[in-house]
Amino acid sequence: MNLEKKQKKPLYLLQYLLLLVLLLNSAFLSYKYIKFYYLGDMLKNLTCAQDCDAVMMSSYALIFGIPVPVFGFAYFLLLTICFSLLISNFQLVQKDTQRKIFAFLLLLGISFALCFIYILSVKLKLFCKFCMLSHITLFLFSFVYLFSFKTNK
C-alpha cells in the first residue's frame, strides 16, 4: 500500500504542474484580451506574435461578448478544483460520481480544444503558440490522468 502511494505522487505532481501551466497561460491571455477589448490597450510589451494578435482580433475571439481565454481560465480553475477534490479524501458526492463528473469535464474541454484547433488551422489559417500551448497541455493532462486512472484501478 505504501509503495502504491509513492507511485501515485509523481503523477499527481505532474498533473498539478500541467494544470498550473493551463492556469497561468489562460490567465495571461485573459489579461491580454481584457486589456485590449475593455481598456483599448494592445499591450505592446506583452504581444505574443502576429498570429496571436490576429486571433485576438478575429470574430472567434469573443463568446457572448466575453473573451474566450476568460472562459478557458474559468474552465481550468474548475478542472483544478475538481481534480483536487477527486484525489483528496474529501467527498461532496460518491467517488464514482466524482470520477464521472471529472471525465465529463475532460471530454468537454477536449471537444472545445479540438473545435478551437479547427478554427485556428482551417478557418483562420493561423498558429497561436499560446492557444496551442493550452490545447496540447490539456491533451497531455488528459493522457496522464487516464494513464494514472488505469494503473490505479
Helices and strands as residue ranges (DSSP letters): H 2-39, G 44-46, H 50-56, E 62-63, E 66-67, H 68-87, H 95-118, I 119-123, H 129-152
